[in-house]
Amino acid sequence: MLKKQMRAYIIDNVLDCDISYRGGTLKVNVSELFPNVDDPIMGAYQNYLGGGIAGAIVGASLFDPEELNVKDKKLFFMLKDEIKRYFYDLNNGGGDDYMQENVTGKETKGGYEKLQKMPVSGY
């Protein structure tokens, strides 16, 4: 599956999306891609660290990727990354105006990569 196809698949299969500058969650139904797993849901989340700063975006699933064969496992990890990038695009990386202008915003060079170097949680 090509990256462009993955993005279209994600958009067409969003189950729940609650995203703001303070982070949030995104859930995607992946039952068509992984029909033999229980709870075929993948997603991403982002915590708010406080002080106008958003944390790194984390990819997750309700099933264990170790259940998958080698080919499906490769697809799983590519899809996991694309879901995180889609989350990033939806909220422009998150955070307050300063963070948008200097770290995460679409106009900021390497915003996604910079954001992924942030802590996941402030606790």
N, CA, C and O atoms as a Tinker XYZ file with bonds, in Angstrom:
   492  protein
     1  N      0.845000   -1.175000    0.000000    73     2
     2  CA     0.000000    0.000000    0.000000    64     1     3
     3  C      0.890000    1.239000    0.000000    63     2     4     5
     4  O      1.800000    1.363000    0.819000    81     3
     5  N      0.620000    2.138000   -0.916000    73     3     6
     6  CA     1.380000    3.375000   -1.006000    64     5     7
     7  C      0.952000    4.359000    0.069000    63     6     8     9
     8  O     -0.153000    4.273000    0.604000    81     7
     9  N      1.841000    5.295000    0.378000    73     7    10
    10  CA     1.576000    6.297000    1.419000    64     9    11
    11  C      0.281000    7.069000    1.135000    63    10    12    13
    12  O     -0.510000    7.322000    2.043000    81    11
    13  N      0.078000    7.433000   -0.116000    73    11    14
    14  CA    -1.125000    8.165000   -0.514000    64    13    15
    15  C     -2.377000    7.315000   -0.267000    63    14    16    17
    16  O     -3.403000    7.829000    0.177000    81    15
    17  N     -2.284000    6.018000   -0.555000    73    15    18
    18  CA    -3.402000    5.109000   -0.314000    64    17    19
    19  C     -3.651000    4.946000    1.185000    63    18    20    21
    20  O     -4.798000    4.855000    1.623000    81    19
    21  N     -2.572000    4.910000    1.967000    73    19    22
    22  CA    -2.716000    4.796000    3.421000    64    21    23
    23  C     -3.466000    5.994000    3.975000    63    22    24    25
    24  O     -4.369000    5.838000    4.797000    81    23
    25  N     -3.103000    7.178000    3.533000    73    23    26
    26  CA    -3.757000    8.398000    4.021000    64    25    27
    27  C     -5.244000    8.359000    3.681000    63    26    28    29
    28  O     -6.079000    8.689000    4.522000    81    27
    29  N     -5.581000    7.960000    2.460000    73    27    30
    30  CA    -6.990000    7.869000    2.061000    64    29    31
    31  C     -7.719000    6.819000    2.899000    63    30    32    33
    32  O     -8.863000    7.032000    3.301000    81    31
    33  N     -7.067000    5.694000    3.161000    73    31    34
    34  CA    -7.670000    4.642000    3.980000    64    33    35
    35  C     -7.942000    5.168000    5.399000    63    34    36    37
    36  O     -9.023000    4.952000    5.947000    81    35
    37  N     -6.979000    5.843000    5.975000    73    35    38
    38  CA    -7.138000    6.399000    7.322000    64    37    39
    39  C     -8.325000    7.356000    7.362000    63    38    40    41
    40  O     -9.185000    7.245000    8.235000    81    39
    41  N     -8.372000    8.280000    6.434000    73    39    42
    42  CA    -9.448000    9.278000    6.385000    64    41    43
    43  C    -10.815000    8.599000    6.276000    63    42    44    45
    44  O    -11.769000    9.007000    6.937000    81    43
    45  N    -10.903000    7.567000    5.443000    73    43    46
    46  CA   -12.172000    6.867000    5.223000    64    45    47
    47  C    -12.591000    5.984000    6.397000    63    46    48    49
    48  O    -13.753000    5.588000    6.481000    81    47
    49  N    -11.664000    5.670000    7.304000    73    47    50
    50  CA   -11.964000    4.717000    8.367000    64    49    51
    51  C    -11.791000    5.277000    9.780000    63    50    52    53
    52  O    -11.631000    4.514000   10.733000    81    51
    53  N    -11.822000    6.602000    9.920000    73    51    54
    54  CA   -11.731000    7.216000   11.249000    64    53    55
    55  C    -12.983000    6.862000   12.049000    63    54    56    57
    56  O    -14.106000    7.076000   11.592000    81    55
    57  N    -12.775000    6.323000   13.238000    73    55    58
    58  CA   -13.879000    5.989000   14.144000    64    57    59
    59  C    -14.185000    7.127000   15.105000    63    58    60    61
    60  O    -15.345000    7.422000   15.390000    81    59
    61  N    -13.135000    7.757000   15.595000    73    59    62
    62  CA   -13.283000    8.817000   16.588000    64    61    63
    63  C    -12.093000    9.759000   16.470000    63    62    64    65
    64  O    -10.961000    9.327000   16.255000    81    63
    65  N    -12.364000   11.040000   16.613000    73    63    66
    66  CA   -11.300000   12.029000   16.495000    64    65    67
    67  C    -11.613000   13.186000   17.433000    63    66    68    69
    68  O    -12.608000   13.888000   17.256000    81    67
    69  N    -10.761000   13.377000   18.425000    73    67    70
    70  CA   -10.929000   14.460000   19.396000    64    69    71
    71  C     -9.553000   15.112000   19.567000    63    70    72    73
    72  O     -8.766000   14.713000   20.425000    81    71
    73  N     -9.283000   16.118000   18.738000    73    71    74
    74  CA    -7.953000   16.717000   18.678000    64    73    75
    75  C     -8.045000   18.224000   18.846000    63    74    76    77
    76  O     -8.926000   18.873000   18.282000    81    75
    77  N     -7.113000   18.780000   19.637000    73    75    78
    78  CA    -7.021000   20.224000   19.806000    64    77    79
    79  C     -5.550000   20.592000   19.987000    63    78    80    81
    80  O     -4.677000   19.728000   19.909000    81    79
    81  N     -5.279000   21.865000   20.228000    73    79    82
    82  CA    -3.891000   22.278000   20.439000    64    81    83
    83  C     -3.313000   21.631000   21.687000    63    82    84    85
    84  O     -2.096000   21.629000   21.874000    81    83
    85  N     -4.163000   21.085000   22.540000    73    83    86
    86  CA    -3.713000   20.408000   23.760000    64    85    87
    87  C     -3.565000   18.897000   23.567000    63    86    88    89
    88  O     -3.461000   18.156000   24.545000    81    87
    89  N     -3.556000   18.445000   22.329000    73    87    90
    90  CA    -3.396000   17.016000   22.072000    64    89    91
    91  C     -4.711000   16.362000   21.744000    63    90    92    93
    92  O     -5.561000   16.965000   21.089000    81    91
    93  N     -4.894000   15.116000   22.197000    73    91    94
    94  CA    -6.144000   14.413000   21.940000    64    93    95
    95  C     -5.909000   13.002000   21.453000    63    94    96    97
    96  O     -4.836000   12.426000   21.634000    81    95
    97  N     -6.963000   12.446000   20.817000    73    95    98
    98  CA    -6.906000   11.062000   20.341000    64    97    99
    99  C     -7.503000   10.928000   18.947000    63    98   100   101
   100  O     -8.330000   11.734000   18.519000    81    99
   101  N     -7.061000    9.894000   18.257000    73    99   102
   102  CA    -7.561000    9.532000   16.933000    64   101   103
   103  C     -7.639000    8.017000   16.890000    63   102   104   105
   104  O     -6.669000    7.336000   17.225000    81   103
   105  N     -8.796000    7.474000   16.475000    73   103   106
   106  CA    -8.971000    6.024000   16.367000    64   105   107
   107  C     -9.376000    5.673000   14.947000    63   106   108   109
   108  O    -10.223000    6.338000   14.350000    81   107
   109  N     -8.764000    4.617000   14.407000    73   107   110
   110  CA    -9.004000    4.194000   13.031000    64   109   111
   111  C     -9.348000    2.706000   13.006000    63   110   112   113
   112  O     -8.662000    1.894000   13.627000    81   111
   113  N    -10.410000    2.355000   12.290000    73   111   114
   114  CA   -10.805000    0.965000   12.110000    64   113   115
   115  C     -9.914000    0.352000   11.021000    63   114   116   117
   116  O     -9.912000    0.830000    9.887000    81   115
   117  N     -9.167000   -0.689000   11.353000    73   115   118
   118  CA    -8.264000   -1.331000   10.389000    64   117   119
   119  C     -8.682000   -2.773000   10.102000    63   118   120   121
   120  O     -7.853000   -3.600000    9.722000    81   119
   121  N     -9.972000   -3.071000   10.286000    73   119   122
   122  CA   -10.463000   -4.442000   10.115000    64   121   123
   123  C    -10.292000   -4.959000    8.690000    63   122   124   125
   124  O    -10.100000   -6.159000    8.499000    81   123
   125  N    -10.356000   -4.093000    7.692000    73   123   126
   126  CA   -10.157000   -4.529000    6.306000    64   125   127
   127  C     -8.718000   -4.957000    6.054000    63   126   128   129
   128  O     -8.465000   -5.867000    5.264000    81   127
   129  N     -7.788000   -4.309000    6.718000    73   127   130
   130  CA    -6.368000   -4.619000    6.518000    64   129   131
   131  C     -5.904000   -5.800000    7.365000    63   130   132   133
   132  O     -5.040000   -6.570000    6.945000    81   131
   133  N     -6.475000   -5.938000    8.553000    73   131   134
   134  CA    -6.072000   -6.990000    9.490000    64   133   135
   135  C     -7.322000   -7.739000    9.964000    63   134   136   137
   136  O     -7.708000   -7.613000   11.126000    81   135
   137  N     -7.965000   -8.521000    9.074000    73   135   138
   138  CA    -9.240000   -9.155000    9.414000    64   137   139
   139  C     -9.147000  -10.260000   10.465000    63   138   140   141
   140  O    -10.171000  -10.645000   11.029000    81   139
   141  N     -7.975000  -10.771000   10.739000    73   139   142
   142  CA    -7.835000  -11.908000   11.647000    64   141   143
   143  C     -7.445000  -11.535000   13.071000    63   142   144   145
   144  O     -7.107000  -12.415000   13.864000    81   143
   145  N     -7.484000  -10.251000   13.412000    73   143   146
   146  CA    -7.131000   -9.842000   14.774000    64   145   147
   147  C     -8.384000   -9.415000   15.535000    63   146   148   149
   148  O     -9.350000   -8.925000   14.950000    81   147
   149  N     -8.345000   -9.609000   16.842000    73   147   150
   150  CA    -9.419000   -9.108000   17.692000    64   149   151
   151  C     -9.180000   -7.610000   17.905000    63   150   152   153
   152  O     -8.034000   -7.168000   17.991000    81   151
   153  N    -10.239000   -6.848000   17.989000    73   151   154
   154  CA   -10.153000   -5.400000   18.207000    64   153   155
   155  C     -9.236000   -4.702000   17.194000    63   154   156   157
   156  O     -8.218000   -4.125000   17.577000    81   155
   157  N     -9.593000   -4.753000   15.902000    73   155   158
   158  CA    -8.745000   -4.152000   14.867000    64   157   159
   159  C     -8.828000   -2.623000   14.825000    63   158   160   161
   160  O     -9.359000   -2.038000   13.882000    81   159
   161  N     -8.293000   -2.001000   15.864000    73   159   162
   162  CA    -8.306000   -0.542000   15.957000    64   161   163
   163  C     -6.889000   -0.045000   16.213000    63   162   164   165
   164  O     -6.193000   -0.526000   17.106000    81   163
   165  N     -6.483000    0.929000   15.406000    73   163   166
   166  CA    -5.195000    1.594000   15.591000    64   165   167
   167  C     -5.475000    3.069000   15.804000    63   166   168   169
   168  O     -6.563000    3.553000   15.492000    81   167
   169  N     -4.507000    3.774000   16.328000    73   167   170
   170  CA    -4.722000    5.186000   16.528000    64   169   171
   171  C     -3.477000    5.913000   16.963000    63   170   172   173
   172  O     -2.363000    5.392000   16.905000    81   171
   173  N     -3.702000    7.135000   17.402000    73   171   174
   174  CA    -2.614000    7.988000   17.884000    64   173   175
   175  C     -3.166000    8.878000   18.984000    63   174   176   177
   176  O     -4.360000    9.171000   19.034000    81   175
   177  N     -2.268000    9.301000   19.862000    73   175   178
   178  CA    -2.659000   10.256000   20.900000    64   177   179
   179  C     -1.496000   11.179000   21.197000    63   178   180   181
   180  O     -0.338000   10.884000   20.901000    81   179
   181  N     -1.844000   12.306000   21.793000    73   179   182
   182  CA    -0.842000   13.300000   22.155000    64   181   183
   183  C     -1.250000   13.924000   23.479000    63   182   184   185
   184  O     -2.403000   14.317000   23.657000    81   183
   185  N     -0.323000   14.014000   24.391000    73   183   186
   186  CA    -0.560000   14.645000   25.691000    64   185   187
   187  C     -0.167000   16.118000   25.647000    63   186   188   189
   188  O      0.693000   16.526000   24.866000    81   187
   189  N     -0.803000   16.888000   26.484000    73   187   190
   190  CA    -0.451000   18.290000   26.691000    64   189   191
   191  C      0.514000   18.331000   27.864000    63   190   192   193
   192  O      0.190000   17.845000   28.947000    81   191
   193  N      1.682000   18.897000   27.667000    73   191   194
   194  CA     2.702000   18.902000   28.707000    64   193   195
   195  C      2.561000   20.072000   29.675000    63   194   196   197
   196  O      3.178000   20.082000   30.740000    81   195
   197  N      1.752000   21.047000   29.303000    73   195   198
   198  CA     1.583000   22.240000   30.136000    64   197   199
   199  C      2.386000   23.393000   29.574000    63   198   200   201
   200  O      3.297000   23.183000   28.773000    81   199
   201  N      2.071000   24.570000   29.969000    73   199   202
   202  CA     2.806000   25.752000   29.530000    64   201   203
   203  C      2.741000   26.004000   28.043000    63   202   204   205
   204  O      3.645000   26.620000   27.478000    81   203
   205  N      1.681000   25.537000   27.395000    73   203   206
   206  CA     1.539000   25.742000   25.956000    64   205   207
   207  C      2.283000   24.731000   25.107000    63   206   208   209
   208  O      2.371000   24.895000   23.890000    81   207
   209  N      2.823000   23.684000   25.725000    73   207   210
   210  CA     3.656000   22.720000   25.013000    64   209   211
   211  C      2.932000   21.385000   24.863000    63   210   212   213
   212  O      2.406000   20.837000   25.833000    81   211
   213  N      2.914000   20.876000   23.646000    73   211   214
   214  CA     2.349000   19.554000   23.364000    64   213   215
   215  C      3.474000   18.538000   23.291000    63   214   216   217
   216  O      4.587000   18.858000   22.875000    81   215
   217  N      3.177000   17.307000   23.699000    73   215   218
   218  CA     4.178000   16.238000   23.673000    64   217   219
   219  C      4.237000   15.529000   22.331000    63   218   220   221
   220  O      3.501000   15.859000   21.401000    81   219
   221  N      5.120000   14.555000   22.251000    73   219   222
   222  CA     5.253000   13.736000   21.046000    64   221   223
   223  C      3.958000   12.974000   20.793000    63   222   224   225
   224  O      3.218000   12.665000   21.727000    81   223
   225  N      3.693000   12.678000   19.541000    73   223   226
   226  CA     2.526000   11.895000   19.159000    64   225   227
   227  C      2.907000   10.419000   19.232000    63   226   228   229
   228  O      3.949000   10.003000   18.725000    81   227
   229  N      2.037000    9.635000   19.877000    73   227   230
   230  CA     2.288000    8.219000   20.080000    64   229   231
   231  C      1.287000    7.413000   19.260000    63   230   232   233
   232  O      0.098000    7.728000   19.249000    81   231
   233  N      1.759000    6.382000   18.579000    73   231   234
   234  CA     0.893000    5.465000   17.862000    64   233   235
   235  C      0.563000    4.280000   18.743000    63   234   236   237
   236  O      1.380000    3.865000   19.566000    81   235
   237  N     -0.632000    3.731000   18.576000    73   235   238
   238  CA    -1.051000    2.619000   19.421000    64   237   239
   239  C     -2.033000    1.727000   18.668000    63   238   240   241
   240  O     -2.547000    2.097000   17.613000    81   239
   241  N     -2.281000    0.559000   19.224000    73   239   242
   242  CA    -3.293000   -0.342000   18.668000    64   241   243
   243  C     -3.919000   -1.139000   19.803000    63   242   244   245
   244  O     -3.322000   -1.293000   20.868000    81   243
   245  N     -5.122000   -1.643000   19.570000    73   243   246
   246  CA    -5.793000   -2.478000   20.562000    64   245   247
   247  C     -5.422000   -3.952000   20.386000    63   246   248   249
   248  O     -5.910000   -4.808000   21.123000    81   247
   249  N     -4.576000   -4.242000   19.428000    73   247   250
   250  CA    -4.124000   -5.613000   19.214000    64   249   251
   251  C     -2.603000   -5.643000   19.192000    63   250   252   253
   252  O     -1.950000   -4.626000   18.960000    81   251
   253  N     -2.063000   -6.801000   19.432000    73   251   254
   254  CA    -0.614000   -6.984000   19.483000    64   253   255
   255  C     -0.080000   -7.241000   18.070000    63   254   256   257
   256  O     -0.478000   -8.226000   17.449000    81   255
   257  N      0.798000   -6.399000   17.546000    73   255   258
   258  CA     1.319000   -6.610000   16.197000    64   257   259
   259  C      2.120000   -7.915000   16.064000    63   258   260   261
   260  O      2.366000   -8.385000   14.953000    81   259
   261  N      2.519000   -8.486000   17.189000    73   259   262
   262  CA     3.237000   -9.761000   17.135000    64   261   263
   263  C      2.346000  -10.890000   16.620000    63   262   264   265
   264  O      2.849000  -11.938000   16.216000    81   263
   265  N      1.021000  -10.682000   16.630000    73   263   266
   266  CA     0.075000  -11.663000   16.089000    64   265   267
   267  C      0.139000  -11.720000   14.560000    63   266   268   269
   268  O     -0.325000  -12.688000   13.958000    81   267
   269  N      0.698000  -10.710000   13.941000    73   267   270
   270  CA     0.687000  -10.570000   12.485000    64   269   271
   271  C      1.833000  -11.331000   11.826000    63   270   272   273
   272  O      2.879000  -11.566000   12.429000    81   271
   273  N      1.602000  -11.710000   10.563000    73   271   274
   274  CA     2.694000  -12.312000    9.795000    64   273   275
   275  C      3.668000  -11.212000    9.371000    63   274   276   277
   276  O      3.401000  -10.030000    9.587000    81   275
   277  N      4.774000  -11.588000    8.781000    73   275   278
   278  CA     5.839000  -10.631000    8.454000    64   277   279
   279  C      5.345000   -9.520000    7.533000    63   278   280   281
   280  O      5.652000   -8.350000    7.760000    81   279
   281  N      4.587000   -9.870000    6.502000    73   279   282
   282  CA     4.083000   -8.876000    5.543000    64   281   283
   283  C      3.133000   -7.896000    6.236000    63   282   284   285
   284  O      3.244000   -6.684000    6.050000    81   283
   285  N      2.196000   -8.423000    7.035000    73   283   286
   286  CA     1.242000   -7.562000    7.724000    64   285   287
   287  C      1.909000   -6.714000    8.802000    63   286   288   289
   288  O      1.481000   -5.591000    9.069000    81   287
   289  N      2.951000   -7.251000    9.416000    73   287   290
   290  CA     3.674000   -6.497000   10.441000    64   289   291
   291  C      4.344000   -5.268000    9.815000    63   290   292   293
   292  O      4.367000   -4.190000   10.410000    81   291
   293  N      4.883000   -5.445000    8.617000    73   291   294
   294  CA     5.502000   -4.316000    7.905000    64   293   295
   295  C      4.448000   -3.249000    7.607000    63   294   296   297
   296  O      4.688000   -2.057000    7.805000    81   295
   297  N      3.279000   -3.687000    7.128000    73   295   298
   298  CA     2.178000   -2.763000    6.859000    64   297   299
   299  C      1.741000   -2.067000    8.142000    63   298   300   301
   300  O      1.486000   -0.862000    8.136000    81   299
   301  N      1.654000   -2.809000    9.237000    73   299   302
   302  CA     1.254000   -2.253000   10.525000    64   301   303
   303  C      2.151000   -1.072000   10.913000    63   302   304   305
   304  O      1.647000   -0.006000   11.268000    81   303
   305  N      3.451000   -1.249000   10.850000    73   303   306
   306  CA     4.357000   -0.187000   11.298000    64   305   307
   307  C      4.353000    1.013000   10.344000    63   306   308   309
   308  O      4.510000    2.151000   10.786000    81   307
   309  N      4.175000    0.769000    9.044000    73   307   310
   310  CA     4.045000    1.892000    8.104000    64   309   311
   311  C      2.747000    2.654000    8.367000    63   310   312   313
   312  O      2.726000    3.885000    8.350000    81   311
   313  N      1.666000    1.911000    8.609000    73   311   314
   314  CA     0.372000    2.532000    8.886000    64   313   315
   315  C      0.409000    3.291000   10.212000    63   314   316   317
   316  O     -0.157000    4.380000   10.317000    81   315
   317  N      1.057000    2.735000   11.205000    73   315   318
   318  CA     1.191000    3.399000   12.503000    64   317   319
   319  C      1.869000    4.761000   12.336000    63   318   320   321
   320  O      1.423000    5.753000   12.912000    81   319
   321  N      2.931000    4.807000   11.557000    73   319   322
   322  CA     3.618000    6.076000   11.323000    64   321   323
   323  C      2.724000    7.051000   10.565000    63   322   324   325
   324  O      2.709000    8.242000   10.876000    81   323
   325  N      1.986000    6.567000    9.582000    73   323   326
   326  CA     1.129000    7.451000    8.793000    64   325   327
   327  C     -0.029000    7.984000    9.634000    63   326   328   329
   328  O     -0.446000    9.126000    9.441000    81   327
   329  N     -0.555000    7.188000   10.558000    73   327   330
   330  CA    -1.612000    7.656000   11.457000    64   329   331
   331  C     -1.072000    8.782000   12.342000    63   330   332   333
   332  O     -1.761000    9.777000   12.564000    81   331
   333  N      0.139000    8.634000   12.843000    73   331   334
   334  CA     0.749000    9.696000   13.661000    64   333   335
   335  C      0.937000   10.967000   12.834000    63   334   336   337
   336  O      0.678000   12.066000   13.325000    81   335
   337  N      1.381000   10.832000   11.602000    73   335   338
   338  CA     1.573000   12.001000   10.739000    64   337   339
   339  C      0.236000   12.668000   10.391000    63   338   340   341
   340  O      0.154000   13.892000   10.290000    81   339
   341  N     -0.800000   11.858000   10.209000    73   339   342
   342  CA    -2.130000   12.408000    9.940000    64   341   343
   343  C     -2.623000   13.189000   11.157000    63   342   344   345
   344  O     -3.179000   14.278000   11.010000    81   343
   345  N     -2.422000   12.640000   12.356000    73   343   346
   346  CA    -2.767000   13.336000   13.590000    64   345   347
   347  C     -2.042000   14.685000   13.635000    63   346   348   349
   348  O     -2.650000   15.714000   13.933000    81   347
   349  N     -0.760000   14.670000   13.340000    73   347   350
   350  CA     0.038000   15.900000   13.324000    64   349   351
   351  C     -0.574000   16.922000   12.365000    63   350   352   353
   352  O     -0.714000   18.096000   12.707000    81   351
   353  N     -0.933000   16.472000   11.177000    73   351   354
   354  CA    -1.513000   17.386000   10.187000    64   353   355
   355  C     -2.850000   17.967000   10.654000    63   354   356   357
   356  O     -3.155000   19.125000   10.370000    81   355
   357  N     -3.639000   17.174000   11.363000    73   355   358
   358  CA    -4.941000   17.652000   11.822000    64   357   359
   359  C     -4.831000   18.799000   12.821000    63   358   360   361
   360  O     -5.641000   19.726000   12.797000    81   359
   361  N     -3.834000   18.738000   13.695000    73   359   362
   362  CA    -3.728000   19.805000   14.699000    64   361   363
   363  C     -2.473000   20.649000   14.526000    63   362   364   365
   364  O     -2.093000   21.393000   15.430000    81   363
   365  N     -1.836000   20.539000   13.382000    73   363   366
   366  CA    -0.654000   21.330000   13.073000    64   365   367
   367  C      0.432000   21.148000   14.136000    63   366   368   369
   368  O      1.225000   22.057000   14.380000    81   367
   369  N      0.463000   19.980000   14.759000    73   367   370
   370  CA     1.481000   19.677000   15.747000    64   369   371
   371  C      1.081000   19.943000   17.173000    63   370   372   373
   372  O      1.650000   19.361000   18.096000    81   371
   373  N      0.110000   20.811000   17.371000    73   371   374
   374  CA    -0.341000   21.122000   18.728000    64   373   375
   375  C      0.498000   22.204000   19.384000    63   374   376   377
   376  O      1.485000   22.676000   18.820000    81   375
   377  N      0.091000   22.586000   20.575000    73   375   378
   378  CA     0.815000   23.607000   21.321000    64   377   379
   379  C      0.279000   24.999000   21.071000    63   378   380   381
   380  O     -0.586000   25.207000   20.221000    81   379
   381  N      0.807000   25.950000   21.827000    73   379   382
   382  CA     0.354000   27.339000   21.728000    64   381   383
   383  C      0.988000   28.044000   20.528000    63   382   384   385
   384  O      1.692000   27.416000   19.738000    81   383
   385  N      0.739000   29.343000   20.395000    73   383   386
   386  CA     1.239000   30.105000   19.249000    64   385   387
   387  C      2.759000   30.056000   19.140000    63   386   388   389
   388  O      3.299000   29.890000   18.047000    81   387
   389  N      3.455000   30.200000   20.279000    73   387   390
   390  CA     4.919000   30.163000   20.241000    64   389   391
   391  C      5.404000   28.812000   19.704000    63   390   392   393
   392  O      6.291000   28.757000   18.852000    81   391
   393  N      4.821000   27.739000   20.203000    73   391   394
   394  CA     5.229000   26.410000   19.759000    64   393   395
   395  C      4.915000   26.221000   18.270000    63   394   396   397
   396  O      5.711000   25.642000   17.531000    81   395
   397  N      3.752000   26.714000   17.840000    73   395   398
   398  CA     3.375000   26.623000   16.429000    64   397   399
   399  C      4.392000   27.349000   15.539000    63   398   400   401
   400  O      4.777000   26.846000   14.484000    81   399
   401  N      4.808000   28.506000   15.969000    73   399   402
   402  CA     5.707000   29.324000   15.156000    64   401   403
   403  C      7.154000   28.845000   15.184000    63   402   404   405
   404  O      7.906000   29.106000   14.244000    81   403
   405  N      7.554000   28.151000   16.242000    73   403   406
   406  CA     8.967000   27.813000   16.405000    64   405   407
   407  C      9.300000   26.321000   16.429000    63   406   408   409
   408  O     10.454000   25.942000   16.229000    81   407
   409  N      8.309000   25.482000   16.669000    73   407   410
   410  CA     8.604000   24.055000   16.796000    64   409   411
   411  C      7.768000   23.199000   15.858000    63   410   412   413
   412  O      8.311000   22.486000   15.014000    81   411
   413  N      6.438000   23.266000   16.004000    73   411   414
   414  CA     5.595000   22.264000   15.369000    64   413   415
   415  C      4.856000   22.681000   14.116000    63   414   416   417
   416  O      4.466000   21.812000   13.336000    81   415
   417  N      4.652000   23.926000   13.888000    73   415   418
   418  CA     3.788000   24.382000   12.799000    64   417   419
   419  C      4.214000   23.913000   11.419000    63   418   420   421
   420  O      5.380000   23.596000   11.184000    81   419
   421  N      3.238000   23.875000   10.504000    73   419   422
   422  CA     3.503000   23.427000    9.129000    64   421   423
   423  C      4.530000   24.307000    8.430000    63   422   424   425
   424  O      5.236000   23.848000    7.532000    81   423
   425  N      4.615000   25.554000    8.834000    73   423   426
   426  CA     5.584000   26.476000    8.240000    64   425   427
   427  C      6.975000   26.304000    8.850000    63   426   428   429
   428  O      7.944000   26.889000    8.364000    81   427
   429  N      7.076000   25.505000    9.909000    73   427   430
   430  CA     8.345000   25.282000   10.594000    64   429   431
   431  C      9.065000   24.107000    9.956000    63   430   432   433
   432  O      8.499000   23.019000    9.850000    81   431
   433  N     10.272000   24.304000    9.540000    73   431   434
   434  CA    11.049000   23.248000    8.902000    64   433   435
   435  C     11.270000   22.092000    9.881000    63   434   436   437
   436  O     11.761000   22.290000   10.992000    81   435
   437  N     10.898000   20.881000    9.450000    73   435   438
   438  CA    11.098000   19.702000   10.286000    64   437   439
   439  C     10.210000   19.654000   11.510000    63   438   440   441
   440  O     10.595000   19.068000   12.522000    81   439
   441  N      9.017000   20.261000   11.446000    73   439   442
   442  CA     8.131000   20.341000   12.596000    64   441   443
   443  C      7.766000   18.989000   13.185000    63   442   444   445
   444  O      7.813000   18.813000   14.403000    81   443
   445  N      7.401000   18.026000   12.334000    73   443   446
   446  CA     7.020000   16.703000   12.833000    64   445   447
   447  C      8.192000   16.044000   13.552000    63   446   448   449
   448  O      8.030000   15.494000   14.642000    81   447
   449  N      9.347000   16.100000   12.951000    73   447   450
   450  CA    10.533000   15.474000   13.545000    64   449   451
   451  C     10.898000   16.140000   14.872000    63   450   452   453
   452  O     11.274000   15.462000   15.829000    81   451
   453  N     10.787000   17.475000   14.926000    73   451   454
   454  CA    11.058000   18.193000   16.182000    64   453   455
   455  C     10.068000   17.773000   17.259000    63   454   456   457
   456  O     10.448000   17.530000   18.404000    81   455
   457  N      8.793000   17.691000   16.883000    73   455   458
   458  CA     7.770000   17.316000   17.851000    64   457   459
   459  C      8.013000   15.928000   18.405000    63   458   460   461
   460  O      7.811000   15.693000   19.597000    81   459
   461  N      8.445000   15.002000   17.559000    73   459   462
   462  CA     8.647000   13.626000   17.990000    64   461   463
   463  C      9.835000   13.488000   18.953000    63   462   464   465
   464  O     10.021000   12.427000   19.550000    81   463
   465  N     10.632000   14.538000   19.107000    73   463   466
   466  CA    11.734000   14.519000   20.075000    64   465   467
   467  C     11.273000   15.016000   21.451000    63   466   468   469
   468  O     12.024000   14.953000   22.424000    81   467
   469  N     10.026000   15.512000   21.521000    73   467   470
   470  CA     9.476000   15.990000   22.786000    64   469   471
   471  C      9.136000   14.798000   23.671000    63   470   472   473
   472  O      8.963000   13.687000   23.168000    81   471
   473  N      9.037000   15.012000   24.986000    73   471   474
   474  CA     8.576000   13.921000   25.862000    64   473   475
   475  C      7.137000   13.546000   25.521000    63   474   476   477
   476  O      6.400000   14.341000   24.937000    81   475
   477  N      6.751000   12.348000   25.885000    73   475   478
   478  CA     5.377000   11.896000   25.673000    64   477   479
   479  C      4.467000   12.433000   26.770000    63   478   480   481
   480  O      3.303000   12.749000   26.523000    81   479
   481  N      4.998000   12.534000   27.966000    73   479   482
   482  CA     4.207000   12.954000   29.105000    64   481   483
   483  C      5.020000   13.877000   30.005000    63   482   484   485
   484  O      6.246000   13.789000   30.062000    81   483
   485  N      4.330000   14.745000   30.694000    73   483   486
   486  CA     5.000000   15.637000   31.626000    64   485   487
   487  C      5.099000   15.058000   33.030000    63   486   488   489
   488  O      5.623000   15.703000   33.938000    81   487
   489  N      4.599000   13.851000   33.204000    73   487   490
   490  CA     4.583000   13.228000   34.547000    64   489   491
   491  C      5.547000   12.087000   34.635000    63   490   492
   492  O      5.661000   11.455000   35.685000    81   491
